[in-house]
């Protein structure tokens, strides 16, 4: 089942995001290598700076998805003010649907 992580950064935490980014990218690359990661990218503020994340993963259930979200180096570093985990149905442009 697919789950979307909608993550909002704490205000004034851009430098923390930049500092932790290499570890975050490595974590996502590992998820991608196992087929868990479907897609991901940052939300941008009005100035074009990252201010949150959208990550979509495949997991067995919501507790498994929550464990993946909690393992993200951004989450471990305390970057996020909020993380919403929602089951998600990829209808349009899903490459799995050919």
DSSP file (Angstrom, degrees, kcal/mol; ACC not computed):
  #  RESIDUE AA STRUCTURE BP1 BP2  ACC     N-H-->O    O-->H-N    N-H-->O    O-->H-N    TCO  KAPPA ALPHA  PHI   PSI    X-CA   Y-CA   Z-CA
    1    1 A X              0   0    0      0, 0.0    58,-2.9     0, 0.0     2,-0.3   0.000 360.0 360.0 360.0 142.8    0.0    0.0    0.0
    2    2 A X  E     -AB  58  88A   0     86,-0.5    86,-2.5    56,-0.2     2,-0.4  -0.640 360.0-171.3 -88.2 144.1    1.2    3.5   -0.8
    3    3 A X  E     -AB  57  87A   0     54,-2.5    54,-2.5    -2,-0.3     2,-0.5  -0.999  12.1-146.5-133.9 136.8    1.6    6.1    1.9
    4    4 A X  E     -AB  56  86A   0     82,-3.1    82,-2.5    -2,-0.4     2,-0.6  -0.888   6.4-153.1-102.3 131.0    2.3    9.8    1.5
    5    5 A X  E     -AB  55  85A   0     50,-3.5    50,-1.9    -2,-0.5     2,-0.7  -0.925   7.4-167.5-100.0 120.2    4.4   11.7    4.1
    6    6 A X  E     -AB  54  84A   0     78,-2.8    78,-2.4    -2,-0.6     2,-0.5  -0.920  14.9-175.9-110.0 105.1    3.5   15.3    4.1
    7    7 A X  E     -AB  53  83A   0     46,-2.9    46,-2.1    -2,-0.7     2,-0.5  -0.876  13.6-163.4-112.6 130.3    6.3   16.9    6.2
    8    8 A X  E     -AB  52  82A   0     74,-2.6    73,-3.1    -2,-0.5    74,-1.5  -0.955  19.8-130.6-114.5 126.2    6.4   20.6    7.2
    9    9 A X  E     - B   0  80A   0     42,-2.4    71,-0.3    -2,-0.5     2,-0.2  -0.318  26.2-104.5 -69.8 153.2    9.7   22.1    8.4
   10   10 A X    >   -     0   0    0     69,-2.8     3,-1.0     1,-0.1    -1,-0.1  -0.501  52.4 -89.3 -67.8 147.0   10.0   24.1   11.6
   11   11 A X  T 3  S+     0   0    0      1,-0.2    -1,-0.1    -2,-0.2    40,-0.0  -0.285 109.5  13.6 -58.5 144.9   10.3   27.8   10.9
   12   12 A X  T 3  S+     0   0    0      1,-0.1    -1,-0.2    -3,-0.1     3,-0.1   0.808  91.1 117.0  61.0  34.0   13.9   29.1   10.4
   13   13 A X    <>  +     0   0    0     -3,-1.0     4,-2.1     1,-0.1     5,-0.2   0.081  28.1 115.7-116.3  22.7   15.4   25.6   10.1
   14   14 A X  H  > S+     0   0    0      1,-0.2     4,-2.5     2,-0.2     5,-0.2   0.904  75.8  53.3 -59.4 -42.0   16.7   25.8    6.6
   15   15 A X  H  > S+     0   0    0      1,-0.2     4,-2.6     2,-0.2    -1,-0.2   0.900 107.2  51.3 -63.4 -39.2   20.3   25.5    7.7
   16   16 A X  H  > S+     0   0    0      2,-0.2     4,-2.3     1,-0.2    -1,-0.2   0.929 109.7  51.0 -60.8 -43.9   19.5   22.3    9.6
   17   17 A X  H  X S+     0   0    0     -4,-2.1     4,-1.4     1,-0.2    -2,-0.2   0.937 112.1  46.4 -57.0 -47.9   17.8   20.9    6.4
   18   18 A X  H  < S+     0   0    0     -4,-2.5     4,-0.4     1,-0.2    -1,-0.2   0.887 112.3  50.6 -64.2 -39.1   20.9   21.7    4.4
   19   19 A X  H  < S+     0   0    0     -4,-2.6     3,-0.3     1,-0.2     4,-0.2   0.880 117.4  38.4 -65.8 -38.6   23.3   20.2    7.0
   20   20 A X  H >X S+     0   0    0     -4,-2.3     4,-2.0     1,-0.2     3,-0.9   0.595  89.0  98.3 -89.1 -13.0   21.3   16.9    7.2
   21   21 A X  H 3X S+     0   0    0     -4,-1.4     4,-3.1     1,-0.3     5,-0.3   0.832  76.8  55.8 -50.8 -44.9   20.5   16.7    3.4
   22   22 A X  H 3> S+     0   0    0     -4,-0.4     4,-2.0    -3,-0.3    -1,-0.3   0.908 111.7  44.3 -57.7 -40.0   23.3   14.3    2.5
   23   23 A X  H <> S+     0   0    0     -3,-0.9     4,-2.2    -4,-0.2    -1,-0.2   0.891 113.6  51.0 -69.0 -39.3   22.1   11.7    5.1
   24   24 A X  H  X S+     0   0    0     -4,-2.0     4,-2.4     2,-0.2    -2,-0.2   0.928 110.6  48.3 -62.2 -46.1   18.5   12.2    4.1
   25   25 A X  H  X S+     0   0    0     -4,-3.1     4,-2.5     1,-0.2    -2,-0.2   0.903 110.6  51.2 -62.9 -41.7   19.4   11.7    0.4
   26   26 A X  H  X S+     0   0    0     -4,-2.0     4,-2.0    -5,-0.3    -1,-0.2   0.898 109.3  51.4 -61.7 -40.3   21.3    8.5    1.3
   27   27 A X  H  X S+     0   0    0     -4,-2.2     4,-2.1     1,-0.2    -2,-0.2   0.926 111.5  46.5 -62.0 -45.5   18.3    7.2    3.3
   28   28 A X  H  X S+     0   0    0     -4,-2.4     4,-2.5     1,-0.2    -2,-0.2   0.870 109.1  55.0 -66.4 -36.1   16.0    7.8    0.3
   29   29 A X  H  X S+     0   0    0     -4,-2.5     4,-2.3     2,-0.2    -1,-0.2   0.896 107.8  49.8 -63.2 -38.9   18.5    6.1   -2.0
   30   30 A X  H  X S+     0   0    0     -4,-2.0     4,-1.2     2,-0.2    -2,-0.2   0.917 111.5  48.1 -64.7 -42.8   18.4    3.1    0.2
   31   31 A X  H  <>S+     0   0    0     -4,-2.1     5,-2.0     1,-0.2     6,-1.2   0.887 111.9  51.0 -63.2 -38.1   14.6    3.1    0.2
   32   32 A X  H ><5S+     0   0    0     -4,-2.5     3,-1.4     4,-0.2    -2,-0.2   0.897 103.9  57.3 -65.8 -40.8   14.7    3.5   -3.6
   33   33 A X  H 3<5S+     0   0    0     -4,-2.3    -1,-0.2     1,-0.3    -2,-0.2   0.802 109.1  46.0 -61.9 -29.2   17.1    0.5   -4.0
   34   34 A X  T 3<5S-     0   0    0     -4,-1.2    -1,-0.3    -3,-0.3    -2,-0.2   0.451 116.8-112.2 -92.9  -0.6   14.7   -1.8   -2.3
   35   35 A X  T < 5S+     0   0    0     -3,-1.4    -3,-0.2    -4,-0.3    -2,-0.1   0.530  88.6 114.1  83.2   5.5   11.7   -0.5   -4.2
   36   36 A X      < +     0   0    0     -5,-2.0    22,-2.5    -6,-0.2     2,-0.4   0.897  59.0  72.1 -75.9 -42.0   10.1    1.1   -1.2
   37   37 A X  E     +C   57   0A   0     -6,-1.2    20,-0.2    20,-0.2     3,-0.1  -0.610  50.8 175.1 -79.6 129.8   10.4    4.7   -2.4
   38   38 A X  E     -     0   0A   0     18,-3.1     2,-0.3     1,-0.4    19,-0.2   0.820  66.3 -33.8 -98.8 -45.8    8.1    5.7   -5.2
   39   39 A X  E     -C   56   0A   0     17,-1.4    17,-2.9     2,-0.0    -1,-0.4  -0.960  58.7-179.4-167.2 163.9    9.0    9.4   -5.4
   40   40 A X  E     +C   55   0A   0     -2,-0.3     2,-0.3    15,-0.2    15,-0.2  -0.987   9.7 148.1-163.3 157.1   10.0   12.3   -3.2
   41   41 A X  E     -C   54   0A   0     13,-1.9    13,-2.9    -2,-0.3     2,-0.2  -0.924  41.0 -85.2 177.5 165.9   10.9   16.0   -3.2
   42   42 A X  E     -C   53   0A   0     -2,-0.3    11,-0.3    11,-0.2     2,-0.3  -0.517  28.7-127.5 -85.5 149.9   10.8   19.2   -1.2
   43   43 A X  E     -C   52   0A   0      9,-1.6     8,-2.4   -36,-0.2     9,-0.8  -0.662  31.9-139.7 -79.4 151.4    8.0   21.7   -0.9
   44   44 A X  E     -C   50   0A   0     -2,-0.3     6,-0.2     6,-0.3     2,-0.1  -0.914   2.9-136.8-119.4 144.1    9.2   25.2   -1.6
   45   45 A X    >   -     0   0    0      4,-3.0     3,-2.0    -2,-0.4     6,-0.0  -0.207  46.3 -82.8 -83.1-176.2    8.4   28.5    0.1
   46   46 A X  T 3  S+     0   0    0      1,-0.3    -1,-0.1     2,-0.1    -2,-0.0   0.694 131.6  52.4 -63.8 -18.7    7.7   31.8   -1.8
   47   47 A X  T 3  S-     0   0    0      2,-0.1    -1,-0.3     3,-0.0     3,-0.1   0.375 121.0-105.7 -96.7   3.1   11.5   32.4   -2.1
   48   48 A X  S <  S+     0   0    0     -3,-2.0     2,-0.3     1,-0.3    -2,-0.1   0.557  76.6 135.5  85.0   8.0   12.1   29.0   -3.7
   49   49 A X        -     0   0    0      1,-0.1    -4,-3.0     2,-0.0    -1,-0.3  -0.677  64.2-101.6 -89.2 144.2   13.7   27.6   -0.5
   50   50 A X  E     + C   0  44A   0     -2,-0.3    -6,-0.3    -6,-0.2   -33,-0.1  -0.393  44.8 165.4 -63.6 138.8   12.8   24.1    0.7
   51   51 A X  E     -     0   0A   0     -8,-2.4   -42,-2.4     1,-0.3     2,-0.3   0.222  61.7 -11.7-139.2  11.2   10.3   24.2    3.6
   52   52 A X  E     -AC   8  43A   0     -9,-0.8    -9,-1.6   -44,-0.3     2,-0.3  -0.969  66.5-107.4 172.7-174.7    9.0   20.6    3.8
   53   53 A X  E     -AC   7  42A   0    -46,-2.1   -46,-2.9   -11,-0.3     2,-0.5  -0.988   4.4-156.3-142.1 148.8    8.9   17.3    2.0
   54   54 A X  E     +AC   6  41A   0    -13,-2.9   -13,-1.9    -2,-0.3     2,-0.4  -0.993  24.9 172.8-120.1 120.4    6.6   15.1    0.1
   55   55 A X  E     -AC   5  40A   0    -50,-1.9   -50,-3.5    -2,-0.5     2,-0.5  -0.996  14.2-164.9-130.2 129.6    7.6   11.4    0.2
   56   56 A X  E     +AC   4  39A   0    -17,-2.9   -18,-3.1    -2,-0.4   -17,-1.4  -0.971  17.8 170.3-117.9 126.5    5.6    8.5   -1.2
   57   57 A X  E     -AC   3  37A   0    -54,-2.5   -54,-2.5    -2,-0.5     2,-0.5  -0.842  34.0-121.3-129.6 163.8    6.6    5.0   -0.1
   58   58 A X  E     +A    2   0A   0    -22,-2.5     2,-0.3    -2,-0.3   -56,-0.2  -0.945  43.0 159.7-105.8 123.8    5.2    1.5   -0.4
   59   59 A X        -     0   0    0    -58,-2.9     3,-0.1    -2,-0.5     6,-0.0  -0.957  49.7-116.8-143.0 160.1    4.7   -0.2    3.0
   60   60 A X  S    S-     0   0    0     -2,-0.3     2,-0.3     1,-0.1    -1,-0.1   0.863  90.4 -21.9 -65.4 -37.7    2.7   -3.1    4.4
   61   61 A X  S  > S-     0   0    0    -60,-0.1     4,-2.2     1,-0.1     5,-0.2  -0.939  76.6 -80.9-162.4 177.7    0.6   -0.9    6.7
   62   62 A X  H  > S+     0   0    0     -2,-0.3     4,-2.9     1,-0.2     5,-0.2   0.883 123.0  53.9 -64.3 -40.0    0.5    2.5    8.5
   63   63 A X  H  > S+     0   0    0      2,-0.2     4,-1.9     1,-0.2    -1,-0.2   0.908 110.3  48.0 -60.4 -38.0    2.8    1.4   11.4
   64   64 A X  H  > S+     0   0    0      2,-0.2     4,-1.8     1,-0.2    -2,-0.2   0.907 112.4  49.1 -66.5 -40.1    5.4    0.2    8.9
   65   65 A X  H  X S+     0   0    0     -4,-2.2     4,-2.6     1,-0.2    -2,-0.2   0.912 109.0  52.8 -62.9 -42.3    5.1    3.5    7.1
   66   66 A X  H  X S+     0   0    0     -4,-2.9     4,-2.4     1,-0.2    -1,-0.2   0.870 106.8  52.8 -62.4 -36.6    5.4    5.4   10.4
   67   67 A X  H  X S+     0   0    0     -4,-1.9     4,-1.3     2,-0.2    -1,-0.2   0.892 109.4  48.7 -66.1 -39.0    8.6    3.5   11.1
   68   68 A X  H  X S+     0   0    0     -4,-1.8     4,-0.6     2,-0.2     3,-0.3   0.928 111.9  48.9 -65.3 -44.6   10.1    4.5    7.8
   69   69 A X  H >< S+     0   0    0     -4,-2.6     3,-1.1     1,-0.2     6,-0.3   0.908 110.3  51.3 -60.6 -42.2    9.1    8.1    8.3
   70   70 A X  H 3< S+     0   0    0     -4,-2.4    -1,-0.2     1,-0.2    -2,-0.2   0.769 104.1  59.1 -67.6 -25.3   10.7    8.1   11.8
   71   71 A X  H 3< S+     0   0    0     -4,-1.3    -1,-0.2    -3,-0.3    -2,-0.2   0.596  77.3 111.8 -80.1 -10.6   13.9    6.7   10.4
   72   72 A X  S <X S-     0   0    0     -3,-1.1     4,-2.5    -4,-0.6     3,-0.5  -0.437  73.0-132.3 -64.0 130.2   14.5    9.6    8.0
   73   73 A X  H  > S+     0   0    0      1,-0.2     4,-1.9     2,-0.2     6,-0.2   0.822 107.3  58.4 -55.1 -31.9   17.5   11.6    9.2
   74   74 A X  H  4>S+     0   0    0      2,-0.2     5,-2.3     1,-0.2     4,-0.5   0.937 108.7  44.6 -61.9 -44.5   15.4   14.8    8.9
   75   75 A X  H >45S+     0   0    0     -3,-0.5     3,-1.3    -6,-0.3    -2,-0.2   0.925 112.5  51.3 -64.6 -44.1   12.9   13.4   11.3
   76   76 A X  H 3<5S+     0   0    0     -4,-2.5    -1,-0.2     1,-0.3    -2,-0.2   0.826 108.1  53.2 -62.3 -31.5   15.7   12.2   13.7
   77   77 A X  T 3<5S-     0   0    0     -4,-1.9    -1,-0.3    -5,-0.2    -2,-0.2   0.546 115.7-114.9 -81.9  -7.5   17.3   15.7   13.6
   78   78 A X  T < 5S+     0   0    0     -3,-1.3    -3,-0.2    -4,-0.5    -2,-0.1   0.760  70.1 138.9  81.8  24.4   14.1   17.4   14.6
   79   79 A X      < +     0   0    0     -5,-2.3   -69,-2.8    -6,-0.2     2,-0.3   0.868  47.8  80.5 -68.5 -36.9   13.6   19.3   11.3
   80   80 A X  E     -B    9   0A   0     -6,-0.4   -71,-0.3   -71,-0.3     3,-0.1  -0.539  50.4-170.5 -87.2 134.4    9.9   18.7   11.0
   81   81 A X  E    S+     0   0A   0    -73,-3.1     2,-0.3     1,-0.3   -72,-0.2   0.774  85.2   5.1 -79.1 -30.8    7.2   20.7   12.9
   82   82 A X  E     -B    8   0A   0    -74,-1.5   -74,-2.6     2,-0.0     2,-0.4  -0.990  57.9-165.5-154.9 144.5    4.6   18.2   11.6
   83   83 A X  E     -B    7   0A   0     -2,-0.3     2,-0.5   -76,-0.2   -76,-0.2  -0.975   9.6-167.4-133.3 119.7    4.5   14.9    9.7
   84   84 A X  E     -B    6   0A   0    -78,-2.4   -78,-2.8    -2,-0.4     2,-0.6  -0.911   4.6-160.3-105.8 132.2    1.2   13.6    8.3
   85   85 A X  E     +B    5   0A   0     -2,-0.5     2,-0.4   -80,-0.2   -80,-0.2  -0.957  17.0 175.1-116.4 117.0    1.1   10.0    7.0
   86   86 A X  E     -B    4   0A   0    -82,-2.5   -82,-3.1    -2,-0.6     2,-0.1  -0.968  34.6-119.0-125.2 133.3   -1.8    9.3    4.7
   87   87 A X  E     -B    3   0A   0     -2,-0.4     2,-0.4   -84,-0.2   -84,-0.3  -0.462  42.0-161.8 -60.7 144.2   -2.6    6.2    2.7
   88   88 A X  E     -B    2   0A   0    -86,-2.5     2,-0.6    -2,-0.1   -86,-0.5  -0.990  21.2-149.6-140.4 140.8   -2.6    7.2   -0.9
   89   89 A X        -     0   0    0     -2,-0.4     2,-1.0   -88,-0.1    -2,-0.0  -0.945  14.2-148.8-112.2 113.3   -3.9    5.9   -4.2
   90   90 A X        +     0   0    0     -2,-0.6     4,-0.1     1,-0.2     3,-0.1  -0.715  33.2 156.6 -84.5 102.4   -1.8    6.7   -7.3
   91   91 A X    >   +     0   0    0     -2,-1.0     3,-0.5     1,-0.1     2,-0.3   0.921  51.2  50.5 -95.3 -56.8   -4.4    6.9  -10.0
   92   92 A X  T 3  S-     0   0    0      1,-0.2    -1,-0.1     3,-0.0     3,-0.1  -0.683 119.2  -0.4 -94.8 139.4   -3.0    9.1  -12.8
   93   93 A X  T 3  S+     0   0    0     -2,-0.3     2,-0.7     1,-0.2    -1,-0.2   0.727  79.0 159.3  61.2  26.6    0.4    8.6  -14.4
   94   94 A X    X   -     0   0    0     -3,-0.5     3,-1.9     1,-0.2    -1,-0.2  -0.712  34.9-151.4 -78.6 115.5    1.3    5.6  -12.2
   95   95 A X  G >  S+     0   0    0     -2,-0.7     3,-1.4     1,-0.3    -1,-0.2   0.767  92.8  66.4 -61.8 -23.3    4.0    3.7  -14.1
   96   96 A X  G 3  S+     0   0    0      1,-0.3    -1,-0.3     2,-0.1    -2,-0.0   0.718  94.4  59.0 -68.9 -19.5    2.9    0.5  -12.5
   97   97 A X  G <         0   0    0     -3,-1.9    -1,-0.3    -6,-0.0    -2,-0.2   0.373 360.0 360.0 -91.8   4.7   -0.4    0.8  -14.4
   98   98 A X    <         0   0    0     -3,-1.4    -3,-0.1    -4,-0.2    -2,-0.1   0.460 360.0 360.0  66.2 360.0    1.5    0.8  -17.8
